[in-house]
Amino acid sequence: MPPAPDPAPYAWTERTLVRDGVRLSLRDWGGDGRPLLLLHGLAGHVGEWDALARLLHADGHRVVALDQRGHGASERHPADVSRTAYVDDVLAVLDGLGLRNTVLVGQSYGGHAALLTAARHPARLAGAVLVEAGPGGITPQALADVGGWLRAWPVPFPSREAAVAHLGGGPVGEGWADGLERREDGLWPRFDPEVMCASLAENAARSWWEEWAAIGVPVLAVIGQHGFLEGEEYDGMARRLPALRGVCLPGTGHDLHLERPDVLHRLVTEFLAGTPCPGVDSKP
């Protein structure tokens, strides 16, 4: 049974950091325990993590969620949308908030940013949870399909109900609709489809197996039974990173963090229990 709603659903503080002139917006849930930084997927928004963030914060963790560049309340049209720029944003958040031995939790495109950060800067992290994310890259056709889908949204949506229905219905549609911006003529996405396509283009040009093999922190991969991560890609991940912990959630899809935040919370909690964090988990 899903957990009861938190009586204080907005128990977070909005913060803003600026890196190289790019505004980055955060939801800082506070907390004194192990730090976790949550990274949403392409065309997503920081609020997708609210259900999981409440649960993790209630456990005593320091929880922060980032609207990645090009999304939400962060800069919508950044000049640099390279994968390196997204990784450097993660580092800027860690530095700006003084987070040490952090565990990154990322879904899809946010999971890819977590993957690259773990490969390039393992000393900054204690671990990474990748939700429906891997190093395999995408095909040019897949990039075109994503762009076509985003451009085809019938915006403005006249009502929240219409948005939820178009975006898949149920908890997935609700989660996507939560990221929309209300204007006088209706509800609009808080991203530019062309920026999204430019952000994803690097993943259509190459794969990231070399970076995957360089990861030096514990990793949990969570995939949906009906998600985007193919079994062949996961098998390659496990071969190259033998210590990888992997879980497939039956009945879920690419947005499993919206479908089953309670189960994801349990999996993250179990992962954290086996991932030492100096200064937090260590006993005198």
Number of C-alpha atoms within 10 A of each C-alpha: 5 8 9 6 10 12 7 8 10 11 14 19 12 13 13 16 16 15 13 6 9 18 19 24 23 22 24 19 21 16 16 11 16 25 27 26 24 28 29 26 23 20 21 27 27 24 18 26 23 21 19 22 26 21 20 22 22 14 13 14 20 21 27 29 28 29 24 29 25 28 28 23 22 24 19 19 16 15 12 15 19 15 19 14 17 22 20 15 23 21 15 16 22 20 12 13 12 9 19 18 20 20 28 27 25 26 29 23 26 26 27 27 29 29 30 22 25 27 18 17 16 19 15 18 23 24 28 29 26 26 29 27 28 26 23 21 20 16 15 13 10 12 19 13 13 17 18 13 11 17 13 10 15 12 13 17 20 14 13 17 14 15 24 20 14 15 16 14 16 12 16 22 21 19 24 23 27 18 22 21 15 16 9 6 11 14 20 19 23 19 25 15 20 13 21 21 20 15 20 21 20 16 21 16 11 13 16 15 15 11 15 20 15 17 21 17 19 22 24 20 21 23 29 21 18 16 18 15 21 15 11 10 15 19 11 14 20 15 12 16 17 9 12 15 14 16 14 14 16 11 12 17 20 20 25 25 27 23 18 19 21 17 16 19 18 14 18 19 15 11 18 20 11 9 17 16 20 12 12 13 13 8 6 4
